[in-house]
Amino acid sequence: KGELKDRLITNHLILLYNIFGVEPATKILFFKLDEKYWPLLKTFLVGLNVLPDVITGISNKDINTVEIEIDQNIVERLRQTWELRDL
């Protein structure tokens, strides 16, 4: 299993959000990523403060992001990397 490169992921996400904006970038990410990766994605997006409660129009359905689990292992890594306390 590969190592998670949280800084690289963060930089790519920031780039996507700067280019496309919050709503389009969020839709792209949730559309393109398999559902099994949504907890990982949610954790990063919560940390970046760009995750809406509902994402509309993904495969003709709405995604309630409140129902997606946060990955606690990633939270701990991001706290160390970003020096956050309230994630």
PyMOL commands that set and color helices and strands:
alter all, ss='L'
color gray80, all
select helices_A, chain A and resi 6-20+22-32+35-47+65-67+72-82
alter helices_A, ss='H'
color red, helices_A
select strands_A, chain A and resi 54-58+61-64
alter strands_A, ss='S'
color yellow, strands_A
deselect
rebuild
show_as cartoon
